């Protein structure tokens, strides 16, 4: 097993004349939950899309289990992804969506029922996706990410649309996934929730402002992740 689940090494991405991210470097250890934080426009989605091969970096490398995404022989075993832009065909059922995902991932037939159960959608499996609430769609996206039994999850704002019970469920789910040896890289604006589940934090604003253990950023009970985050972000030049 490679030392790190995810490595980003000197990644810069330009869109024409716009610099989206600038010389980003960080690593995500196996078995950890790592929060990727930054204001809107900081480059979080660009970073995630570069890691999973949807964008090619202008320079630098992004690796999963030591290899670029495109070089993974069976990517669904290495990484499951749920982020904005991974839409659903509204006219099909949740089960059909997952069956398509299963076929694409090369996963066994029984995996659909397993992931439906894991995310609490068993009773809604035959509903058409267009009838789903935002929170249910989030759970379906997570189920699709899990279909290949990946070792790593990459999630972009997975708590959006979840009610308090759903957020509590998500927190428990991520912790159990990590306790079984899984790795999670999660981008979110919900700092209070992240603080309760992450082991490490990466704060970016086109460049890395902080990358390390949560306890090295929030060093006392009088501090919070939110306060330290704003100290970092507002202390930098735009």
Phi, psi and omega per residue, in radians:
X1 nan 2.368 3.112
X2 -1.162 2.668 -3.053
X3 -0.996 -0.716 -3.086
X4 -2.090 2.539 3.054
X5 -1.216 -0.722 -3.121
X6 -2.367 2.389 2.995
X7 -2.296 2.322 3.008
X8 -2.056 2.091 -2.997
X9 -2.167 1.787 3.054
X10 1.055 0.666 -3.071
X11 -1.389 2.178 2.988
X12 -2.132 2.402 3.097
X13 -2.350 2.158 3.066
X14 -1.972 2.458 2.967
X15 -1.991 1.684 -3.019
X16 1.110 -2.153 3.137
X17 -1.553 -0.019 -3.078
X18 -1.665 2.251 3.105
X19 -1.589 1.938 -3.092
X20 -1.470 -0.833 3.028
X21 -2.404 2.623 -2.954
X22 -2.286 1.806 3.002
X23 0.977 0.858 3.129
X24 -1.338 2.339 3.022
X25 -2.457 2.213 3.020
X26 -2.872 2.894 3.133
X27 -2.328 2.566 3.109
X28 -2.030 1.936 -3.090
X29 -1.245 2.685 3.042
X30 -1.046 2.504 3.049
X31 1.331 0.255 -3.097
X32 -2.020 2.772 2.968
X33 -1.949 2.072 -3.037
X34 -2.099 2.227 3.109
X35 -1.612 2.258 3.054
X36 -1.802 1.995 -3.002
X37 -2.109 2.670 3.063
X38 2.925 2.704 3.131
X39 -1.184 2.949 3.047
X40 -0.968 2.354 -3.135
X41 1.469 0.086 -3.095
X42 -1.357 -0.303 3.131
X43 1.874 0.256 -3.120
X44 -1.110 -0.901 -3.119
X45 -1.142 -0.654 3.066
X46 -1.037 -0.742 -3.138
X47 -1.115 -0.832 -3.131
X48 -1.097 -0.739 -3.115
X49 -1.187 -0.536 3.069
X50 -1.209 -0.712 -3.132
X51 -1.057 -0.714 -3.061
X52 -1.694 0.313 2.948
X53 1.390 0.163 3.107
X54 -1.392 -0.395 3.050
X55 -2.234 2.494 3.032
X56 -1.640 2.256 3.129
X57 -1.170 2.595 3.026
X58 -1.152 -0.659 3.010
X59 -2.675 2.799 -3.137
X60 1.641 -3.126 -3.076
X61 -2.361 2.548 2.990
X62 -2.197 2.179 -3.004
X63 -2.183 2.500 2.987
X64 -2.077 2.160 -3.062
X65 0.881 0.670 3.039
X66 1.469 0.050 -3.082
X67 -2.367 2.634 3.007
X68 -1.083 2.617 -3.109
X69 -0.913 -0.751 -3.082
X70 -1.124 -0.328 -3.109
X71 -1.664 -0.037 3.129
X72 -1.292 2.247 -3.072
X73 -1.227 -0.640 3.105
X74 -2.359 1.386 -2.965
X75 -1.026 -0.550 -3.085
X76 -1.151 -0.377 3.068
X77 -1.366 -0.523 -3.113
X78 -1.444 -0.763 -2.974
X79 -2.578 2.406 2.980
X80 -1.977 2.426 -2.980
X81 -2.217 2.340 2.990
X82 -2.415 1.974 -3.141
X83 -2.636 2.906 3.120
X84 -0.966 2.460 -3.140
X85 1.701 -0.228 3.032
X86 -1.581 1.362 -2.997
X87 -1.414 3.120 -3.141
X88 -2.135 2.649 2.980
X89 -1.418 1.909 -2.978
X90 -1.093 -0.429 -3.042
X91 -1.416 -0.218 -3.124
X92 -1.712 2.868 -3.133
X93 -1.431 2.876 3.087
X94 -1.046 -0.726 3.140
X95 -1.082 -0.744 -3.135
X96 -1.129 -0.719 3.096
X97 -1.009 -0.780 -3.118
X98 -1.253 -0.537 3.082
X99 -1.138 -0.707 3.077
X100 -1.105 -0.758 3.108
X101 -1.085 -0.696 -3.141
X102 -1.092 -0.777 3.136
X103 -1.103 -0.720 3.134
X104 -1.128 -0.607 -3.088
X105 -1.494 -0.218 -3.072
X106 1.240 0.491 -3.106
X107 -1.507 2.734 -3.140
X108 -1.166 2.728 -3.035
X109 -1.006 -0.667 -3.087
X110 -1.239 -0.148 -3.071
X111 -1.153 -0.514 -3.132
X112 -1.056 -0.840 3.130
X113 -1.123 -0.631 -3.138
X114 -1.104 -0.808 -3.088
X115 -1.292 -0.570 3.039
X116 -1.019 -0.727 3.119
X117 -1.194 -0.728 -3.110
X118 -1.028 -0.640 -3.077
X119 -1.776 0.077 3.060
X120 1.329 0.564 -3.120
X121 -2.001 0.216 -3.084
X122 -0.963 -0.753 -3.090
X123 -1.276 -0.242 -3.101
X124 -1.931 0.215 -3.006
X125 -1.072 -0.530 -3.068
X126 -1.708 0.096 3.043
X127 -1.370 2.576 3.071
X128 -1.278 2.471 -3.037
X129 -1.047 -0.537 -3.100
X130 -1.159 -0.272 3.104
X131 -1.581 -0.031 -3.075
X132 -1.333 2.502 2.943
X133 -1.233 2.947 3.104
X134 -1.040 -0.718 -3.141
X135 -1.132 -0.698 3.101
X136 -1.156 -0.661 3.100
X137 -1.119 -0.629 3.073
X138 -1.075 -0.742 3.134
X139 -1.142 -0.680 3.112
X140 -1.131 -0.717 3.089
X141 -1.080 -0.683 3.101
X142 -1.168 -0.701 3.092
X143 -1.042 -0.741 3.120
X144 -1.120 -0.659 3.113
X145 -1.131 -0.528 -3.087
X146 -1.474 -0.174 -2.888
X147 -1.044 -0.578 -3.123
X148 -1.555 0.164 -3.070
X149 0.946 0.944 -3.054
X150 -1.268 2.747 3.059
X151 -1.459 -0.368 -3.082
X152 -2.305 2.450 3.027
X153 -2.022 2.389 3.026
X154 -2.100 2.031 -2.974
X155 -2.218 2.323 3.136
X156 -1.964 1.910 3.128
X157 0.913 0.951 -3.073
X158 -1.222 -0.279 -3.117
X159 -1.582 -0.083 3.119
X160 -1.025 2.235 3.096
X161 1.497 -0.097 3.109
X162 -1.475 2.444 3.042
X163 -1.374 3.049 -3.095
X164 -0.962 -0.678 3.096
X165 -1.136 -0.691 3.126
X166 -1.147 -0.682 3.110
X167 -1.142 -0.719 3.110
X168 -1.118 -0.713 3.088
X169 -1.078 -0.783 -3.121
X170 -1.066 -0.748 3.133
X171 -1.038 -0.805 3.113
X172 -1.128 -0.697 3.133
X173 -1.070 -0.817 -3.110
X174 -1.120 -0.692 3.133
X175 -1.138 -0.742 3.119
X176 -1.122 -0.678 3.115
X177 -1.049 -0.769 -3.140
X178 -1.219 -0.637 3.139
X179 -1.135 -0.447 3.083
X180 -1.501 0.121 3.104
X181 1.764 -0.004 3.133
X182 -1.339 2.866 -3.125
X183 -2.162 2.460 -3.134
X184 -2.296 2.243 2.919
X185 -1.976 2.031 -3.007
X186 -2.218 2.176 3.044
X187 -1.671 2.304 -3.095
X188 -2.789 2.653 2.981
X189 -1.664 -0.128 -3.047
X190 -1.515 1.403 -2.958
X191 -1.166 -0.678 -3.128
X192 -1.106 -0.665 3.098
X193 -1.228 -0.770 3.139
X194 -1.029 -0.672 -3.084
X195 -1.034 -0.463 -3.089
X196 -1.465 -0.142 -3.025
X197 -2.275 -0.435 -3.026
X198 -1.430 2.621 3.017
X199 -1.629 -0.655 -3.099
X200 -2.319 2.825 -3.089
X201 -2.348 2.397 2.978
X202 -2.122 2.095 3.111
X203 -1.914 2.158 -3.136
X204 -2.196 2.648 2.953
X205 -2.565 1.299 -2.953
X206 1.212 -0.639 2.997
X207 -2.039 2.878 3.079
X208 -1.342 2.141 3.079
X209 -1.652 -0.556 3.090
X210 -2.731 2.438 3.022
X211 -2.551 1.989 -3.119
X212 2.992 -2.935 -3.092
X213 -1.224 2.507 3.103
X214 -0.955 -0.718 -3.070
X215 -1.211 -0.310 3.067
X216 -1.468 -0.295 3.079
X217 -1.650 -0.817 3.124
X218 -1.803 1.697 -2.917
X219 -1.737 -0.036 3.112
X220 -2.592 2.815 3.131
X221 -1.134 -0.363 -3.116
X222 -1.379 -0.216 -3.121
X223 -1.783 2.821 3.043
X224 -2.337 2.798 3.060
X225 -1.015 -0.716 -3.117
X226 -1.053 -0.804 -3.104
X227 -1.160 -0.726 -3.141
X228 -1.200 -0.639 3.094
X229 -1.043 -0.851 -3.114
X230 -1.184 -0.572 3.043
X231 -1.032 -0.755 -3.137
X232 -1.168 -0.891 -3.002
X233 -1.214 -0.722 -3.087
X234 -1.400 -0.209 3.112
X235 -1.557 0.073 -3.138
X236 -1.898 2.762 3.094
X237 -1.401 2.448 3.069
X238 -1.517 nan nan
